Amino acid sequence: FNMPLIAYHINKFRIRPVMSGFGIYDPTTIMNAQILHLAQREGWIKLGFYMITFFYYLYCMIAELIRE
C-alpha cells in the first residue's frame, strides 16, 4: 500500500537538482511563489495520504483485535 509513495520519494531524490548537500529544495528558490505553491501542494497531498493510511492501518489493527 505504501509502495507508490516510496517509489515517488526515490524518484524525487534521484532527479533532484545538483546541490552541495542532500536537500531537495534550495532555500533561495523556494521563495519563488510558483515553487512555494507546488511544494505546499505536494506537502498537503502527502499529509492526506499519510492520514488515510494511518487510519486504515488503525482500523485494520482494531478489527483484528476484536476478531481475536
LODOVEX-20020 format. One line per 8 residues: for each residue x, y, z of N, C-alpha, C. Coordinates in nm, 4 decimals, always signed. Atoms other than C-alpha are relative to their C-alpha. Layout:
% residues N
X,Y,Z,X,Y,Z,X,Y,Z; ...
% end
This chain:
% residues 68
+0.0823,-0.1195,+0.0000,+0.0000,+0.0000,+0.0000,+0.0868,+0.1260,+0.0000; -0.0894,-0.1161,-0.0061,+0.2961,+0.2325,+0.0621,+0.0990,+0.0051,-0.1161; -0.0994,+0.0057,+0.1072,+0.4946,+0.1336,-0.2474,-0.0074,+0.1181,-0.0977; -0.0005,-0.1150,+0.0921,+0.3700,+0.4160,-0.4757,+0.0686,+0.1229,+0.0597; -0.0628,-0.1166,-0.0619,+0.4797,+0.6809,-0.2265,+0.1502,-0.0208,+0.0170; -0.1433,+0.0293,-0.0107,+0.8143,+0.5096,-0.1678,+0.0673,+0.0190,-0.1360; -0.0554,-0.0175,+0.1344,+0.8736,+0.4964,-0.5438,+0.0060,+0.1482,-0.0375; +0.0008,-0.1439,+0.0276,+0.7774,+0.8654,-0.5697,+0.1171,+0.0687,+0.0702
-0.1089,-0.0624,-0.0754,+1.0278,+0.9611,-0.2984,+0.1356,-0.0366,-0.0590; -0.1266,+0.0409,+0.0614,+1.3069,+0.7586,-0.4584,+0.0223,+0.0756,-0.1306; -0.0120,-0.0731,+0.1266,+1.2375,+0.9175,-0.7974,+0.0260,+0.1482,+0.0243; -0.0191,-0.1424,-0.0323,+1.2151,+1.2662,-0.6440,+0.1446,+0.0254,+0.0448; -0.1379,-0.0152,-0.0455,+1.5537,+1.2154,-0.4737,+0.0977,-0.0224,-0.1153; -0.0881,+0.0325,+0.1112,+1.7061,+1.0680,-0.7896,+0.0111,+0.1149,-0.0997; -0.0025,-0.1073,+0.1001,+1.6101,+1.3643,-1.0133,+0.0117,+0.1387,+0.0631; -0.0122,-0.1298,-0.0673,+1.6752,+1.6392,-0.7561,+0.1085,+0.0837,-0.0676
-0.1045,-0.0848,+0.0589,+1.8791,+1.9396,-0.8714,+0.1324,-0.0187,+0.0739; -0.1328,+0.0192,-0.0580,+2.2525,+1.9162,-0.8133,+0.0304,+0.1166,+0.0931; -0.0350,-0.1009,-0.1004,+2.3446,+2.0995,-0.4940,+0.1185,-0.0521,+0.0794; -0.1138,+0.0422,-0.0805,+2.6222,+2.0831,-0.2396,-0.0398,-0.1016,+0.1060; +0.0447,+0.0915,-0.1044,+2.4098,+1.8872,+0.0101,-0.1041,-0.0971,-0.0512; +0.0988,+0.1003,+0.0346,+2.1388,+1.6267,+0.0209,-0.1404,+0.0568,-0.0142; +0.1328,-0.0594,+0.0021,+1.8474,+1.8718,+0.0245,-0.0643,-0.0025,-0.1376; +0.0737,-0.0027,+0.1263,+1.5769,+1.8765,-0.2398,-0.0350,+0.1435,-0.0373
+0.0421,-0.1373,+0.0262,+1.4656,+2.2392,-0.2046,+0.1120,+0.0964,+0.0359; -0.0993,-0.1038,-0.0237,+1.7123,+2.5247,-0.2390,-0.0700,+0.1164,+0.0701; +0.0675,-0.1071,-0.0739,+1.6270,+2.7959,+0.0179,-0.0221,+0.1274,-0.0809; +0.0183,-0.1225,+0.0780,+1.6719,+3.0727,-0.2374,-0.1076,-0.0152,-0.1070; +0.1014,+0.0188,+0.1036,+1.4429,+2.9192,-0.4997,-0.1365,-0.0337,+0.0580; +0.1294,+0.0354,-0.0588,+1.1711,+2.8020,-0.2600,-0.0827,+0.1252,+0.0265; +0.0744,-0.1236,-0.0230,+1.0786,+3.1676,-0.2024,-0.0717,+0.0479,-0.1265; +0.0749,-0.0282,+0.1221,+0.9613,+3.1836,-0.5648,-0.1437,-0.0469,+0.0234
+0.1399,+0.0301,-0.0324,+0.5801,+3.1914,-0.5388,-0.0486,-0.1272,-0.0683; +0.0452,+0.1195,+0.0724,+0.5262,+2.9224,-0.8032,+0.0573,-0.1267,+0.0630; -0.0634,+0.1172,-0.0596,+0.7755,+2.6794,-0.6490,-0.0534,-0.0229,+0.1406; +0.0552,+0.0123,-0.1348,+0.6456,+2.7517,-0.2991,-0.1399,-0.0598,-0.0046; +0.1356,+0.0540,+0.0141,+0.2886,+2.6816,-0.4129,+0.0045,-0.1496,-0.0310; -0.0115,+0.1419,+0.0341,+0.3927,+2.3497,-0.5680,+0.0497,-0.0818,+0.1185; -0.0513,+0.0721,-0.1163,+0.5890,+2.2494,-0.2564,-0.1076,-0.0148,+0.1070; +0.1081,+0.0087,-0.0982,+0.2943,+2.3308,-0.0300,-0.1076,-0.0978,-0.0454
+0.1005,+0.0932,+0.0530,+0.0531,+2.1422,-0.2556,+0.0472,-0.1439,+0.0170; -0.0563,+0.1333,-0.0170,+0.2836,+1.8406,-0.2533,-0.0055,-0.0422,+0.1468; +0.0044,+0.0301,-0.1429,+0.3032,+1.8605,+0.1259,-0.1397,-0.0347,+0.0478; +0.1381,+0.0299,-0.0398,-0.0757,+1.8693,+0.1681,-0.0465,-0.1339,-0.0557; +0.0376,+0.1292,+0.0582,-0.1205,+1.5749,-0.0688,+0.0647,-0.1138,+0.0779; -0.0674,+0.1031,-0.0792,+0.1393,+1.3732,+0.1227,-0.0639,-0.0143,+0.1373; +0.0651,+0.0054,-0.1305,-0.0241,+1.4659,+0.4533,-0.1326,-0.0748,-0.0091; +0.1259,+0.0714,+0.0189,-0.3606,+1.3470,+0.3220,+0.0215,-0.1490,-0.0184
-0.0298,+0.1419,+0.0205,-0.2092,+1.0193,+0.2040,+0.0411,-0.0663,+0.1304; -0.0438,+0.0569,-0.1276,-0.0377,+0.9625,+0.5388,-0.1158,-0.0132,+0.0982; +0.1160,+0.0084,-0.0893,-0.3602,+1.0378,+0.7283,-0.0904,-0.1166,-0.0395; +0.0841,+0.1109,+0.0460,-0.5591,+0.7948,+0.5138,+0.0628,-0.1339,+0.0359; -0.0643,+0.1275,-0.0317,-0.3023,+0.5182,+0.5563,+0.0048,-0.0239,+0.1500; -0.0020,+0.0173,-0.1451,-0.2743,+0.5819,+0.9313,-0.1334,-0.0528,+0.0500; +0.1309,+0.0444,-0.0472,-0.6481,+0.5474,+0.9866,-0.0382,-0.1356,-0.0582; +0.0248,+0.1323,+0.0563,-0.6657,+0.2475,+0.7522,+0.0709,-0.1062,+0.0831
-0.0740,+0.0962,-0.0814,-0.3934,+0.0682,+0.9484,-0.0577,-0.0087,+0.1408; +0.0630,+0.0005,-0.1319,-0.5561,+0.1699,+1.2770,-0.1291,-0.0807,-0.0026; +0.1243,+0.0764,+0.0140,-0.8904,+0.0325,+1.1574,+0.0295,-0.1493,-0.0121; -0.0353,+0.1414,+0.0159,-0.7274,-0.2945,+1.0473,+0.0493,-0.0598,+0.1305; -0.0499,+0.0504,-0.1274,-0.5499,-0.3295,+1.3819,-0.1144,-0.0215,+0.0979; +0.1132,+0.0132,-0.0919,-0.8681,-0.2693,+1.5817,-0.0910,-0.1138,-0.0442; +0.0835,+0.1096,+0.0502,-1.0669,-0.5061,+1.3576,+0.0631,-0.1347,+0.0317; -0.0690,+0.1253,-0.0314,-0.8040,-0.7760,+1.4099,-0.0048,-0.0292,+0.1494
+0.0076,+0.0213,-0.1448,-0.8030,-0.7244,+1.7873,-0.1399,-0.0426,+0.0426; +0.1374,+0.0373,-0.0333,-1.1820,-0.7501,+1.8001,-0.0288,-0.1423,-0.0467; +0.0242,+0.1325,+0.0553,-1.1796,-1.0643,+1.5858,+0.0591,-0.1108,+0.0866; -0.0659,+0.1033,-0.0814,-0.9490,-1.2496,+1.8271,-0.0740,-0.0340,+0.1232
% end
